[in-house]
Amino acid sequence: ENNFFTQLPFAMTTKIPVEVATEDFVSIPLTLKNNTNGPLGGLITVTSPDGLKALATIPSVQVIMPGAAKTIYLDYKVLDKIGYGEFTIAFKACGLGDAFTQKIKIAPKGFPVQTSFSAQEVEKEYSFEINKMVNGSLKATFTAFPNVVSDLMKGVEGILQEPYGCFEQTSCTAYPNAMVLDYLKSTDSQDSKTLSKATDLLNRGYKRLTTFESSEKGYEWFGANPAHEGLTAYGIMEFVDMKKAGQEIDQKMLDRTANWLINHKDGKGGFAREKHAYHDFGRISDDILNSYIVYALAEAGYTNIEKEFAASFKKAMETKDPYMLAMVSNAAYSLKENSKGDEALNLLVSKQAKDGSFTGSSHSITYSQGQSLTIETSAVTIMAILKSNGKHAGALNNTVQFLTSTRSGSGVFSSTQGTILALKALTEYAKFSKKTTEDGMIEIYVDGKKAITKSYKAGDKGAISVEGLEEFIKGEGKHDIKVKYVGVKTALPYSMSINWSTSLPNSDAECVIDLKTKMASKTANVGETVRLTATISNKKSEEVPSTMAIIGIPAGFSVQPWQLKELQEKKVFDYYEIKGNNIAIYYRGLGPKSVKEINLDLKAEMPGEYDAPASAAYLYYTNEFKTWSATDKVTIKAKA
């Protein structure tokens, strides 16, 4: 028996954090190893991002003895220069060498705050106030959307800033691409580059989505059994829209998914539900579930649901719930029951609020409430009105105006369900209205003074972005921003995002989830583990659906994947996802007054002083309300 191995004559190893926080101190270990039989001398070059200030200068010439290794510590202080940078290290000696580059993110310490404004008006002014701001954390960006494609792409970019581990979140990176292709084809676009990119992304998204099919058929957020009826119905609509856009769909999969739902008919005009604790999903009412399944199957072209449609139509007319009325209106038009579609739509339009919105009486299929419920209901209403052959044009325009104004600064509309439905509704409206574009100019004023002027041309395709507006926002306190279009008849839809970090936790009293995080020790040596405990609590005396916790990890530490997997297998949580210095924890739901404790043993990897990113907990479909928590600064010491 013989052992064989290979090695490079020279090797360089290091560990660089993917993310650090302002005011951190980080000591990056760089090991140089000489595997030759003679001394090796060479030149080392280190290029660090502007946001990292070197605390000491290392000699540029390094000598490593034969068969030896040398470890050098690169010490930096993290400055308040928020953003991304590249860290490059290279070593060259006598024809030998090694080099690598890694992107590193500098995040602001403290608790994030976002103020955003959206509209489609020629001139409008906004006010906001900044308090207890962390130095260097302020960012202000304006984005206008010349066409539907840029509108959709901004929505995708915004969603990618959130965790994206489940079926519905994956949909947000795939579904808009179907809308892009559908829109481009309906307008005979010659934009081959965008067509090619959207086609590729759509295909990859479709393949990932099909991995969430349960072994017992149907779809579930993480592919487990039993499948969820509402999410399966949503999936059917999505797959059909993908097919319309040109994506090759496994028709057998689509039919068996639809049959799985149809086989759940209870014979009374509704659908039976899989009996499992977490599939009560926040106690979604049978009426909402039945109406949504009818809506989805009708949209997908499955017509053998006459009894179920009649029952849902009757219930919607009785309850006068705008969310149900919007769904059965759409279903009626899809099933060629136009008179019933008109009847339900007339009642629905009478429920329109003064701001143009529509809000469901209780909850949506994902148990959305608050802002997301309003956005979902308004979006489904727009799609119903568009099917009514020109009826209620005034109500349509008012709802579109409202929906445009609800976009956040990152491009999303509340939850993933709200974002997808809003983008779908606005895409259908754009195909319907086919507005002509015109040259124009955008002026942005900050505190009464003109800050930026940006011109654009008719036919511009990409989003019009203006970054760096924070330079004109001087200090804390109250500020005013005015957006003005010059030389146009119709303003482009736009959004303004203003972000900063504050030293004060800004938890929302309306959030029903509590979160506490604590590190067992404030100091550790490299190689040791320190326990981080996160306690997640349901403050309500009733079950809540789709609970999430984003747990921040200090930059010098690493999580242990085996431990996360073990905790998931032990049902401490339902699913997890690692993204940068954060761990996203998913629960399908939490019981009344339920308390979950997550213990993570973090391994100390790099010497330094570190703040963890702020941790947050919230209900996924009411994500405008969050609870925030933070841990104390932790020091990691190098081995003696």
C-alpha positions in Angstrom: 0.0 0.0 0.0 1.4 3.4 -1.0 0.1 6.9 -0.4 0.6 9.5 -3.1 0.0 13.3 -2.8 0.7 16.4 -4.8 1.4 19.9 -3.6 2.3 23.2 -5.1 5.8 24.4 -4.5 4.3 27.6 -3.0 0.9 28.0 -1.4 -1.0 30.9 0.1 -4.0 30.6 2.4 -6.2 33.1 4.1 -9.6 33.8 5.5 -11.4 37.0 4.7 -14.9 37.8 6.0 -17.6 38.3 3.4 -19.0 41.1 5.5 -17.8 43.5 8.2 -19.5 46.3 10.1 -18.4 49.9 10.5 -16.1 50.4 13.5 -15.0 46.7 13.5 -11.4 45.8 13.9 -10.4 42.8 11.8 -7.1 40.9 11.7 -6.8 38.8 8.6 -4.5 35.8 8.8 -2.3 35.2 5.7 -0.2 32.0 5.6 2.6 31.6 3.1 4.0 28.1 2.8 7.3 27.1 1.1 7.2 23.5 -0.1 10.6 23.6 -1.9 14.0 22.6 -0.7 15.4 26.1 -0.6 14.6 29.5 0.9 11.9 31.4 -1.0 11.9 35.2 -1.1 9.3 37.3 -2.9 7.2 40.4 -3.1 3.8 40.6 -1.5 1.2 43.1 -2.5 -2.1 43.8 -0.7 -4.9 45.9 -2.1 -7.7 46.6 0.3 -11.0 48.5 -0.2 -11.2 52.1 0.7 -13.4 51.2 3.7 -10.6 49.3 5.4 -7.8 51.4 7.0 -4.5 49.5 7.6 -3.3 49.8 11.2 0.3 48.6 10.4 2.5 48.3 7.4 3.9 44.8 6.6 7.2 44.4 4.8 6.7 44.0 1.1 9.6 41.5 0.9 8.9 38.2 2.6 11.3 35.2 3.0 10.0 31.7 3.8 12.5 29.0 4.8 12.5 25.5 3.2 9.5 23.4 4.2 8.2 26.2 6.5 5.1 28.3 6.8 4.8 31.9 7.9 1.6 33.6 9.1 1.2 37.3 8.8 -1.7 39.2 10.3 -3.2 42.1 8.3 -4.9 44.5 10.7 -7.6 46.9 9.7 -10.1 49.3 11.1 -13.4 49.4 9.3 -14.4 52.9 8.3 -17.8 54.4 7.7 -17.7 53.8 3.9 -20.7 51.7 3.3 -20.7 49.4 0.2 -18.7 46.7 -1.6 -15.0 46.5 -2.3 -12.4 44.1 -3.5 -9.6 42.6 -1.4 -6.7 41.4 -3.4 -3.5 39.6 -2.1 -0.7 38.5 -4.4 2.8 37.0 -3.9 5.5 36.6 -6.5 8.9 34.9 -6.2 11.3 33.3 -8.7 8.6 32.3 -11.1 6.4 31.0 -8.3 3.4 32.8 -6.9 -0.2 32.9 -6.0 -3.0 35.5 -5.9 -6.7 35.8 -5.2 -9.4 38.5 -5.1 -12.5 38.4 -2.9 -15.4 40.8 -2.6 -16.1 42.2 0.9 -19.2 44.1 2.1 -19.0 46.9 4.6 -22.3 47.2 6.4 -23.4 49.9 8.8 -23.6 49.0 12.4 -26.9 49.5 14.3 -30.5 49.1 13.2 -31.6 49.7 9.6 -34.2 52.3 8.8 -35.8 52.8 5.4 -38.1 55.6 4.1 -39.4 55.3 0.6 -41.7 57.3 -1.6 -43.3 56.2 -4.9 -45.7 57.9 -7.3 -46.4 58.8 -10.9 -47.1 62.5 -10.7 -45.5 65.5 -12.5 -44.7 67.2 -9.3 -44.8 66.0 -5.7 -43.1 66.8 -2.4 -42.2 64.5 0.5 -40.9 65.0 4.1 -39.0 62.6 6.4 -37.0 62.8 9.6 -33.6 61.3 10.5 -32.6 60.7 14.2 -29.7 59.0 15.9 -28.0 58.2 12.6 -24.8 56.1 12.4 -22.1 58.0 10.6 -21.7 57.1 6.9 -24.8 55.0 6.8 -27.1 57.3 4.8 -27.9 56.3 1.2 -30.5 58.0 -1.0 -31.4 56.7 -4.5 -34.1 57.7 -7.0 -35.3 55.4 -9.7 -37.7 56.0 -12.6 -39.1 53.3 -14.8 -39.5 54.2 -18.5 -41.1 50.9 -19.4 -42.6 47.7 -18.0 -39.4 45.7 -18.5 -37.3 48.0 -16.3 -40.2 48.1 -13.9 -40.2 44.3 -13.6 -36.4 44.0 -13.4 -36.3 46.4 -10.5 -38.8 44.3 -8.7 -36.6 41.2 -9.2 -33.5 43.1 -7.9 -35.4 44.2 -4.8 -36.6 40.7 -4.0 -33.0 39.4 -4.3 -32.1 41.5 -1.3 -34.3 39.3 0.9 -33.8 35.6 1.7 -35.0 33.5 -1.2 -35.2 29.9 0.0 -38.8 28.8 -0.5 -41.1 28.1 -3.5 -42.7 31.5 -3.4 -39.5 33.4 -3.0 -38.0 31.5 -5.9 -41.0 32.5 -7.9 -40.1 36.1 -7.4 -36.9 35.5 -9.4 -38.6 33.4 -12.1 -42.2 34.7 -12.5 -41.3 38.3 -13.5 -39.2 36.9 -16.4 -42.3 35.2 -17.8 -44.0 38.6 -17.6 -41.0 40.3 -19.4 -41.1 37.7 -22.2 -44.9 37.9 -22.5 -44.8 41.7 -22.7 -41.9 41.9 -25.2 -43.6 39.4 -27.5 -47.0 41.2 -27.2 -45.3 44.4 -28.3 -43.2 42.8 -31.0 -40.0 43.9 -29.3 -36.7 43.5 -31.1 -34.7 43.7 -27.9 -32.9 40.4 -28.4 -30.5 40.9 -25.5 -33.3 41.3 -22.9 -35.3 38.4 -24.6 -32.3 36.1 -24.3 -31.5 37.0 -20.7 -35.1 36.7 -19.6 -35.5 33.3 -21.4 -32.4 31.9 -19.7 -33.4 33.1 -16.2 -37.0 31.8 -16.8 -35.7 28.4 -17.7 -33.5 28.2 -14.7 -36.2 29.4 -12.4 -38.7 26.9 -13.7 -36.3 24.0 -13.1 -35.7 25.1 -9.5 -39.4 25.5 -8.9 -40.2 22.0 -9.9 -37.9 20.7 -7.2 -40.5 21.9 -4.6 -43.0 19.3 -5.8 -44.0 17.0 -2.9 -43.4 13.3 -3.2 -47.2 12.8 -2.6 -47.8 15.5 -5.4 -48.8 19.1 -5.2 -46.5 21.8 -4.0 -45.3 23.1 -0.6 -43.0 26.0 0.4 -40.0 23.7 1.0 -41.2 20.5 -0.9 -42.4 18.6 2.2 -45.5 16.5 2.6 -48.3 17.1 2.6 -48.6 19.8 -0.1 -50.4 23.0 0.5 -53.6 23.5 -1.6 -53.3 27.3 -1.9 -49.6 27.3 -2.8 -50.3 24.5 -5.4 -53.0 26.7 -7.0 -50.6 29.6 -7.1 -48.0 27.3 -8.7 -50.5 26.2 -11.4 -51.1 29.9 -12.4 -47.4 30.5 -12.5 -46.6 27.5 -14.7 -49.4 28.4 -17.1 -48.1 32.0 -17.4 -44.6 30.6 -18.0 -46.0 28.4 -20.8 -47.7 31.4 -22.4 -44.3 33.2 -22.3 -42.7 30.4 -24.3 -41.2 28.3 -21.5 -41.3 24.5 -22.2 -43.5 23.1 -19.4 -43.9 19.5 -18.4 -47.6 19.1 -19.3 -47.8 15.9 -17.4 -46.6 17.6 -14.3 -49.1 20.5 -14.8 -52.0 18.1 -15.3 -51.2 15.9 -12.3 -50.8 19.0 -10.2 -54.2 20.3 -11.3 -55.7 16.8 -10.9 -54.3 16.7 -7.3 -56.3 19.8 -6.6 -59.4 18.7 -8.4 -59.3 15.4 -6.5 -59.6 17.4 -3.3 -63.2 18.4 -4.2 -65.4 17.8 -1.1 -68.6 17.3 -3.1 -70.2 20.4 -1.4 -68.8 23.1 -3.7 -65.5 23.3 -1.9 -62.1 21.6 -1.5 -60.9 19.3 1.3 -57.7 20.3 3.1 -54.8 18.1 4.0 -54.9 17.6 7.8 -51.6 18.7 9.3 -50.8 21.2 12.0 -48.8 23.7 10.0 -51.1 23.4 7.0 -53.8 25.3 8.8 -51.5 28.1 7.8 -52.7 30.7 10.2 -56.3 29.3 10.0 -57.0 30.4 6.4 -60.7 30.3 6.0 -62.3 27.6 3.9 -64.0 30.4 1.9 -60.7 32.1 1.0 -59.1 28.8 0.1 -62.0 27.6 -2.1 -62.2 30.9 -3.9 -58.5 31.0 -4.6 -58.4 27.4 -6.0 -61.3 28.2 -8.2 -59.6 31.4 -9.4 -56.3 29.6 -10.1 -57.9 26.6 -12.0 -60.1 28.9 -14.1 -57.1 31.1 -15.0 -55.2 27.9 -16.0 -58.1 26.8 -18.3 -59.5 24.0 -16.2 -63.3 24.2 -16.5 -64.7 21.2 -14.6 -65.3 23.3 -11.5 -68.8 24.6 -12.2 -70.2 23.6 -8.7 -67.2 25.0 -6.9 -67.3 28.3 -8.9 -71.0 28.7 -8.1 -70.4 28.1 -4.4 -67.5 30.6 -4.2 -69.4 33.2 -6.2 -72.4 32.9 -3.9 -70.2 33.2 -0.8 -68.3 36.3 -2.2 -71.6 38.1 -3.0 -72.8 37.3 0.6 -69.7 38.4 2.4 -68.9 41.3 0.1 -65.2 40.6 0.8 -63.2 42.6 -1.8 -60.5 39.9 -2.0 -63.0 37.2 -2.7 -65.0 39.3 -5.1 -61.8 40.1 -7.1 -61.0 36.4 -7.4 -64.4 35.3 -8.4 -64.7 38.2 -10.9 -61.5 36.9 -12.6 -62.7 33.3 -12.5 -66.1 34.3 -14.0 -64.5 36.0 -17.0 -62.1 33.1 -17.5 -65.0 30.6 -17.4 -67.1 32.8 -19.9 -69.6 33.6 -17.1 -69.5 37.2 -18.1 -72.8 38.3 -16.5 -71.7 36.9 -13.1 -68.3 38.6 -13.7 -70.0 41.9 -14.2 -72.2 41.4 -11.2 -69.3 40.6 -8.9 -67.1 43.4 -10.3 -69.9 46.0 -9.9 -70.1 45.1 -6.2 -66.3 45.1 -5.9 -65.9 48.5 -7.4 -68.3 50.0 -4.9 -65.8 49.0 -2.2 -63.0 51.1 -3.6 -61.3 53.4 -1.0 -60.7 57.1 -1.6 -57.0 56.4 -2.4 -58.0 54.0 -5.1 -57.1 50.8 -3.2 -59.1 47.7 -2.4 -58.6 45.8 0.9 -59.8 42.3 1.7 -62.0 41.9 4.8 -59.8 39.5 6.6 -56.8 37.9 5.0 -55.5 36.5 1.7 -54.5 32.9 0.6 -51.1 33.4 2.4 -52.8 34.9 5.4 -51.5 38.3 4.4 -52.9 41.2 6.3 -52.1 44.9 6.5 -50.3 46.5 3.5 -49.8 43.2 1.7 -53.5 42.3 1.8 -54.3 45.7 0.3 -51.7 45.4 -2.5 -52.8 41.8 -3.3 -56.5 42.7 -3.4 -55.9 45.8 -5.5 -53.7 43.9 -8.0 -56.3 41.1 -8.5 -58.9 43.8 -8.9 -56.9 45.5 -11.7 -56.8 42.2 -13.6 -60.5 41.7 -13.2 -61.3 45.1 -14.5 -59.0 44.6 -17.5 -61.1 41.5 -18.4 -64.4 43.4 -18.3 -64.1 45.0 -21.8 -63.7 48.6 -20.8 -65.9 48.8 -17.8 -64.9 50.9 -14.7 -62.1 52.8 -16.5 -62.0 55.5 -13.7 -61.7 52.9 -11.0 -59.0 51.2 -13.0 -56.8 54.3 -13.3 -57.2 55.2 -9.6 -56.2 51.7 -8.6 -53.1 51.7 -10.9 -52.2 55.1 -9.4 -52.5 53.6 -5.9 -50.5 50.5 -6.7 -47.7 52.5 -8.3 -47.4 54.6 -5.1 -46.9 51.5 -2.8 -43.6 50.4 -4.3 -40.8 50.4 -1.8 -37.5 52.0 -2.5 -35.9 48.6 -3.4 -38.5 48.0 -6.0 -40.8 45.5 -4.2 -44.5 45.8 -3.2 -44.6 44.5 0.4 -44.4 40.7 0.5 -43.4 38.3 -2.3 -47.1 37.6 -3.0 -47.8 41.3 -3.1 -44.9 42.0 -5.4 -45.7 39.3 -7.9 -49.4 40.2 -8.2 -48.6 43.9 -8.4 -46.0 43.3 -11.2 -48.4 41.0 -13.0 -51.3 43.6 -12.8 -49.1 46.5 -13.9 -47.8 44.4 -16.8 -51.3 43.6 -18.0 -52.2 47.2 -17.7 -49.2 48.3 -19.7 -50.2 45.9 -22.5 -53.7 47.3 -22.3 -52.8 51.0 -22.3 -49.8 50.9 -24.6 -48.7 54.4 -23.6 -46.4 56.4 -25.8 -43.2 57.6 -24.3 -41.8 61.1 -24.6 -38.6 63.0 -23.9 -38.4 64.6 -20.5 -36.4 65.9 -17.6 -36.4 65.0 -13.9 -35.5 67.6 -11.3 -34.9 66.6 -7.7 -34.9 69.2 -5.0 -33.6 68.7 -1.4 -34.6 71.1 1.3 -35.6 73.7 -1.3 -32.5 73.5 -3.4 -32.1 71.8 -6.8 -29.8 68.8 -6.3 -30.0 66.8 -9.5 -31.3 67.2 -13.1 -31.6 64.1 -15.2 -32.9 64.0 -18.8 -34.2 61.0 -20.7 -35.3 60.2 -24.2 -38.4 58.5 -25.5 -37.6 54.8 -26.0 -35.1 54.5 -23.2 -35.2 50.9 -22.0 -33.3 50.7 -18.7 -34.4 52.1 -15.3 -33.3 55.7 -14.8 -31.3 55.7 -11.5 -29.8 58.6 -9.6 -27.5 57.6 -6.8 -25.6 59.7 -4.3 -28.5 62.0 -3.2 -27.3 61.6 0.4 -24.6 64.2 -0.4 -27.4 66.8 -0.4 -29.1 65.7 2.8 -27.2 67.6 5.5 -27.4 66.1 9.0 -30.2 64.8 11.2 -33.6 66.3 11.6 -36.5 67.0 9.2 -35.8 67.1 5.4 -38.0 67.8 2.3 -37.6 66.2 -1.1 -39.4 67.3 -4.2 -39.6 65.4 -7.5 -40.5 67.4 -10.6 -40.9 66.4 -14.2 -40.3 69.1 -16.8 -41.6 69.2 -20.4 -43.8 66.1 -20.2 -47.5 65.4 -20.3 -47.3 62.1 -18.3 -44.7 61.4 -15.6 -42.8 58.1 -15.4 -43.6 56.0 -12.4 -40.7 56.3 -9.9 -39.5 55.4 -6.4 -37.2 57.1 -3.9 -35.3 55.1 -1.3 -33.6 56.7 1.7 -31.8 54.3 4.0 -29.7 54.8 7.1 -28.8 53.0 10.3 -29.7 54.2 13.8 -28.2 53.4 17.2 -31.7 53.0 18.6 -33.7 49.8 17.9 -36.8 50.7 15.9 -39.0 47.7 16.6 -42.7 48.1 15.6 -45.3 47.7 18.3 -47.6 46.0 15.8 -45.1 43.1 15.3 -46.5 40.0 17.0 -43.1 38.2 17.1 -40.5 38.9 19.8 -36.8 38.3 19.4 -33.9 38.3 21.8 -30.3 37.4 20.9 -27.4 36.9 23.2 -23.7 35.8 23.0 -22.5 33.6 25.9 -19.2 35.4 26.0 -17.7 38.7 24.9 -14.3 37.2 24.3 -12.9 34.1 22.6 -9.7 32.7 21.3 -9.2 31.7 17.6 -10.5 28.1 17.2 -12.9 28.3 20.2 -16.7 28.3 19.9 -19.1 30.8 21.5 -22.8 30.1 21.9 -25.3 32.5 20.3 -28.8 32.0 21.6 -31.8 33.4 19.7 -35.2 33.3 21.4 -38.2 33.7 19.1 -41.7 34.2 20.7 -45.2 34.5 19.5 -46.8 37.3 21.6 -50.3 36.3 20.5 -52.7 33.8 22.1 -53.4 32.4 18.7 -51.4 30.7 16.0 -49.5 32.9 13.5 -48.3 31.9 10.0 -45.0 32.1 8.2 -42.7 33.4 10.9 -39.1 34.4 10.0 -36.0 35.4 12.0 -32.9 36.8 10.4 -30.0 36.2 12.9 -26.9 38.3 12.5 -23.5 36.6 12.9 -20.4 38.7 13.9 -17.8 38.9 11.1 -15.0 37.0 12.8 -17.2 33.9 13.4 -18.5 31.1 11.2 -21.6 29.0 11.7 -21.3 25.2 11.6 -23.5 23.7 8.8 -23.7 20.3 10.5 -25.3 22.0 13.5 -27.9 23.9 11.4 -28.8 20.7 9.6 -29.1 18.8 12.9 -31.4 21.6 14.3 -33.6 21.4 11.2 -33.9 17.6 11.5 -34.8 18.0 15.2 -37.6 20.4 14.1 -36.2 23.4 16.0 -37.1 25.3 12.8 -38.5 24.2 9.5 -35.9 25.6 7.1 -32.8 27.7 7.1 -30.6 29.7 4.6 -27.2 31.3 5.0 -26.8 34.7 3.3 -23.7 36.7 4.0 -23.4 37.3 7.7 -27.0 36.4 8.3 -28.9 33.1 8.9 -32.6 33.2 7.7 -34.7 30.9 9.9 -38.2 29.9 8.6 -41.2 28.6 10.5 -44.4 27.6 8.7 -46.2 28.9 11.7 -45.9 29.3 15.5 -48.5 28.2 18.0 -50.2 30.4 20.6 -47.6 31.9 23.0 -45.0 29.6 21.4 -41.3 30.1 22.3 -38.5 28.8 20.1 -34.9 28.8 21.3 -32.1 28.4 18.8 -28.6 27.7 20.1 -25.7 28.1 17.6 -22.1 27.4 18.5 -20.1 29.9 16.4 -16.5 29.2 15.7 -14.0 32.0 16.2 -12.0 32.3 12.9 -10.3 35.7 12.8 -8.8 37.9 15.5 -10.5 41.3 15.9 -13.4 43.2 17.5 -16.8 42.6 15.8 -20.4 43.8 15.9 -23.0 41.4 14.6 -25.5 42.7 12.1 -28.8 43.5 13.7 -31.2 40.5 14.0 -34.9 40.8 13.1 -38.1 38.7 13.4 -41.4 39.2 11.6 -44.3 37.6 9.9 -43.3 37.0 6.3 -46.6 38.3 4.9 -46.8 41.3 7.2 -43.1 42.3 6.8 -43.7 46.0 7.2 -43.7 45.3 11.0 -40.4 43.9 12.5 -38.8 43.4 15.9 -35.1 44.1 16.1 -32.4 42.8 18.4 -28.6 43.1 18.7 -25.7 41.5 20.5 -22.7 43.2 22.3 -19.4 43.6 20.5 -17.3 40.5 20.6 -13.4 40.2 20.7 -11.5 37.3 19.2 -7.9 36.9 20.3 -5.2 35.3 18.3 -3.6 32.1 19.7 -0.6 32.7 21.9 
